[in-house]
Amino acid sequence: MANWVRLLVLCLCLASAAPALSRITDASVVRDDRAIILIATPFGFGSDGYIDIAVKDFNYWHKGSIDLTQIGFFVTTSEAEAQLEIDLAQGTCAFEAENVIKLLTFDAVESNKAAGSELTQLSARLADLIKDYHGGEFSLFYANCQKLAVVSFDIRVALYNVRGNGIKDFLSVGEDMLPTVFMIMFVLFSVAAALWGLVLFRQRKQAHRLHYLMMVLVGFKALTLLSQAGMYHLIRTTGHPEGWNVAFYVFNFLRGILFFTVVVLVGTGWSYMTPFLRDREKRLLMVVIPLQVCAEVAIVILDENTPASRSWFTWRDILHLVDIICCCAILFPIVWSIKHLREAAATDGKAARNLLKLQLFRHFYVMVVIYIYFTRIVVYLLRSTMPYQYVWLSDAAGELATLAFYVTTARLVV
């Protein structure tokens, strides 16, 4: 049990922020006195990367004089964020910290407002702002170095790279392979669903309800990948998912519920070993499924808001906590089945058969543990440690691990 506690703590410590789906971000900051706000999550820029900013409805409240040149927006590299935190802790203004590139301050916004223009726009080409620039991963921040100053404004941010043909590409460098990755995985999961359906058709007399439920799960997983491929393709060309995110939410919601349900049912031996669920297993399903619903709701809230929202990081933490709780909970029915089979092997006359089932359940337990560890920790480590140009490999690794888990599970329950 101590090992699982350590694993849970490690997973929570490694919880990462899910990237917002849209690359054209609209955010509202209302009567906010925070010293620094993350406006846009890290974005990989190529050699011709741009940041477009549009600010309107700017207002501020402050007793006495105020220096609006100390309030505005800047970008910095992911590597420099650690030093930025140190500088801020020492009381240094963010605009005076190392490796910070100032983009727009509110003195220009106030000047435009005084001249009758409610909208202030800036299009910044990173190659024009940074010496010896060849690309990199940058985050966009808002900073307020005027203590007790309260600010309100609306902002629209577009992060993109310009291709050689002059077309804007709103996908981050490192994400440009994701539409292809998701489409390939859609084909692989579709083939897997078709093959599983063929197996069930040929062995329909021996097929159980659980087998058909597994085929439905693989089908929803394939549809989830198809919606992701379409979503990222539209983000690349328009900056918005334009409806594909709704399909993704629906299919991912159903897939998530079915996944945890199937793993719990396989772990209890329902349908192919016992024709019923025990009371404690029913109670577990009644806990895991609502928690998974909460996780999917949190995903929607997280993706439809920007990091500028005060509740964004709270929802991120809730999402990862619920996900880890669900993943740990689905291990209990497997442990219960192993214990039940071990006791049965020692008391009834079918020791050999029960020992064979016991071995299968142990294999399934180890497989679930490896899957959880890989998809929740190893994939995150890949994403956080690899060069930003290759972060798509972490998504590919996660999807391949999921396919391998599904295929291996199907072999165990046949």
URRANOR-V204903 format. One record per helix or strand. SS is the DSSP state (@ for helix, = for strand). FROM is the first residue (numbers start at 1). TO is the last residue. Records with the same first field share a line. If there is no record, write none. Layout:
SS: FROM-TO  FROM-TO
This chain:
@: 2-13  68-70  81-89  94-96  106-114  126-129  178-202  209-238  244-268  279-303  312-329  332-347  351-385  388-390  392-413
=: 24-32  36-45  49-61  71-77  100-105  119-125  136-144  150-162  168-169  270-270  274-274
